Amino acid sequence: MKSLLLAALVAAIALPCAAQLGAEVEIAGPLKGTLLKPAGVERPPVVVILAGSGPTDRDGNNPLGVKAASYRLLAEGLAAQGVASLRVDKRGMFGSAAATADPSHVLIDDLAADAIAWAARARAETGAPCAWLAGHSEGSLVALVAGQKPEGICGLILLSGAGRPLGTILREQLQANPANAPILPQALPAIDALEAGKHVDTTGMHLALLPLFYPAAQDFVINAMAKDPARLIAAYKGPVLILQGSTDLQITTEDAKALKAAQPKATLTVLDGVNHLLKDAPADRAANFATYGNPDLPLNSQVAPSIAAFIKAHPGTN
């Protein structure tokens, strides 16, 4: 791990704080989340945890086989470091299901607006002058978009976040697997069309591609593809921590380096042997993905301390 300010790191790990029981909170929408505050800390710094792609809930789980509880574990780890957190269900999903009839039409811009509203609620609940936005995976892009309206936001924590546009990453992922060769003649032109803001006709498309180009979700994909993480981070002037694992099979260290190159003032921390869900995992594909279904496996021991140290190294924002 590249070093943070040593004094801040020592301070972050030396005085663990007991966590209060998480409290359900709600904002207009209705949108719901869980607030977890460290016991005995007045006006603690507070982080809003923004979920990754698909049907991922506030704890970091989804019905597609991910049961790692990464966001709950992160919230608990931060509380032990004296940092409060508010982890939230996305608009249209889980506790926030009533906020929209069709979650597939919720765009990155909508999620960013919700993140700003959650930051305001986090400030009200803790008395902090501003709130940090910690976005994981797709949530990193949401945090970057929300950060373009920085009032009330302390800074950004980008966890396993893409540094290149979505279309570029999709092409890379598809082409990296030789088994995908038969479907590339359909997939690559479809990505080109979505990048150009055009909908794709999936009639006759290979079944393996239908989840990627699901018609009802194409507005979301078009909106996401129009966002360039490098451009967004370059425009953001507040403090940024880029936290990336070296054995992440979904987002590479090259993405983290692209973000750092676009915003040289950002702090880049690479955790060796840590995967996309912020847990210790080997590079072996099967063993790595096996961690996705294990809520008993803790986060890597440096994740929460690194985030807390970064936050405490910027006391003027807290």
N, C-alpha and C positions, 0 to 999 in steps of 0.2 A: 504494500500500500504506500502510495506517495504520501509524504508527511504533511500533516496539518500543523497548525501552531501547537507546539508541544505543551505549552502551559494550558491551553484550552482543552486539549485532549485529556491531560491529567485531571483537570477540574471536572471534566465530563464523566470520568470513570471513577473518581475517588469518593463521590458522595451519592451513592444510589438512594433513590427515594421510593418509598412504598407508593403503589398506585391506588387511587380511589377506584371504586367500582364504576364501570362505564355507565353513562347516562344517555338515554335516548333523547335526541333533540330533533326539532323539525323546523323547516322554514317554508315560506309560501311556495306552493307548487301542487300538492305537498311533496316535499323532499325530506328524507329522513337519514339520520346518521347517528354515530355513537361518539360521545365526548368522553375522553379519558384524561383525567388530571392527576398530576402527582400530589400525593398527600403532603401537607405541610409546606407547600411552596405558594407564596402569594404572587399573583400576577405572573405566572410562568409564561415563557415563550410558548407559542402554539403553532402547530403544523396541521394543515388540511391535507389528508391523504387521498389522492385521486386515483381511481382504479384504472386498470388496463383494459384491453379490448374485449369485446363480446360480453356475454352475460356474467360478468365478474362482480361479486357482491362486495360489501364494505369490508369484509374480513379477508378478501383475496381468494375466495373460492368461486368455482362455477360448476354448473351441472355437466360440463363436458369432460369431467375427470380430474379437475384441479381441486385438491382439498388441502393445499399446503398452508392455508391460513396466514399467508405472509403479512398481510396488513394488520391483522390482529396482533401478531407477534411483534411487528414493528411498533405498534402503538404501545404495547406493554414494555418493550425495550426502551422507548423514548421516555415513558413515564418513570422508569427506573433511573433515568438520567436527569430528571427534573424538567422534562419537556411535555407539555400537554399536546393532545392530538384530537382531531375530529375526522373520523373516517366515514365515508358517505356512500350511500347507494346512488347509482346513476339515475338520472331522469328516465322514468318508464320501467325501471327494473326493481325487483325485490321490494324493500320498504318504500321505495319511491315509484312503485308501479302505477299508482293512481294519477301521476303527474301528466301522463300522456296515454292515448289509446294505442299508439303504435310506436314502440321504442326504436324501430328501424328507421324512423324519420327524424330521430334526434341527431343533430349534427355536432361536429367538434365545436362550432361556434356556440351552440346551445350549452354544451357541457362547460365551456369556458365561462359563459355568463353565470352559470350555476356556481362555478368555483369561486367567482368573485363574491357572490352572495353568501356562500359558505364562509369565506374569509371574514366577512363582516360579522357573521354570527359567532365565529370563533373569537373574534376580538371582544364582542359583547359578553361572552361567557367567561372569559378569563381576565379581562381588563388589560390585555396586552395592547399596545398602540398599533400593532400590525400583526398580520399572520403570514406564516410561510406556506407556500404551496409545494407539496411533495407529490410529483406525478410519477407513476410507475408505468413503463412501457407506453401504451397509447396515452396514458394519463400525463406523461411527460410532454407530449404535444399539446394537450389541453392546458397544462400549466404555462407553456410558452405563449400560447394565444392569450390566455388570461393576463399574463404579465405585460402585455402591450397596453393595458390600463392599470398602471402600477400603484395607484393610490390605495393605501391600506395594506399593501403586500410588502412583507419584509424582504423577500427574496425567493429564489426557486431552488428546489432540490429535484434533480432529474435522475431518476432511478431506472436503469436499463432502457434508456430512451434513444429513439432513432435520431441520427444526425443527418439523415438524407431523406428526400421525399419518399412517400409510400410507394409510388410506382417503381422507383429505382430499387427499393428493397425487395418488392415482390418479384421483379425480374431476376434479381440475384438469387433469391431463394429457390425459385422454380428451376433456374438453369443450373444450380449447384447439384441437383440430384439427377443423375443420368436416367433414372427410371421415368422422369417427366418428359423425356424427348418426344413421345408420341402426342402429347397434349400441348406442346409449345406452339404449334401453328395456330391453335385457337386462343391460347392464353395470352400470348404477347400482343396480337392486334387488339384484344379486348382491353388490355392495360393501356395501350396507346389511346383508345377511344375514350376511356374514362378520364385519362389525364387531360384530354381535350374538352372535357365537360359533356361528353355524349354518352347516352345510355347504350347498353349492349343487349342485343337480342340473344337470349340463351337457348333458343330453339335448336335442337340438334347438338348442343354443346355436350362434351364428355361429362359424365356424371361426377367425376372427381373435381371438376371445376365449378359445379353449380353452387357449392357453399361460398366460394370466393366471389362469384359474380351474381349472387342471389339478387333477382330483380328489385325486390322491395328495399334492399340495402344499398342500391347503387347511388342514391343521392348522398348517403353518408360517405361512401367511398370517394365520390367525386369531390366532395367538400374536403375530405382529409387529404386527397392527393394534391389539392391546390395549396397546401401548407408546406413551406420549406423550413424545417427546424433550424437550419444554419442561418437563414435570413432572420428568423424570429429571435434567436439568441443574440445575434449581432446587434439587434435593435434594443435589446433589454439592457438597462444600465445598472440594475441592482445586483447584489451578490448572488452567485450561482454556484451550486455544488453539483458536479456531474459524477455520479457513482455508478461504476460499471464492473461487472464480474468477468473474469477472464475465460470462464467456461460457459458463458451464455451462448446457447445454441440458436437463439432467435435474433438477438441484437449483438453485434460484434464490437470489439474494442475500437474498430475503425470508425464506427458511428460516434463513440465517445470522443475520439480524437478529432472528428469533423466538427463536433460541437465546440470543443476547446479551441480549434483553429479559428472558428468563426467569432468566438468571444474570448480573446486571450486572457482577460481578467478573471474568467471563471476558474474554479478549482477543480481539477480532475483527479479523482481517486479511483484507481483500479485495484480491485480485490482479487487476489490470486485464488483460483479454484472455486469461484463462486458463480452460480448459474443465474438464469433469468429471474428466478423467484427469490434470489438473494440468499440462497442456501449453499452450503458446501456440497460440491458435486464434481465428479470426474468429467473429463471431456467425452468419455464413452457415451454414445447417444442413448442407449437403453438405460444405463445406470443413471444418467443425468435426468431423463424424463421420469424415472421411477420416483424421484423426490417430489414430483408434482402432486402425488396422491398421499403424501405423508405429513399430516399436521403435527405429528410428534417430533419431527425433525426441526431443531431450532434454526433461526436465522444464523448466518455467519456471525461470529462474535464481534466483528468490527463494524457491522452495519449501523446499528443504533448509536454506538459511541462516536462513530465518524460524523454522523448527521448532527448529533448533539454538540460535538466539538465545533463543528462549522457554525452552527447557530450561535453558540456562546462566544465565538471569535468575532462576532459582529454585534456587540452589545448595543450599539447605537440604534439598531433596527428593532430591538426587542422591547 
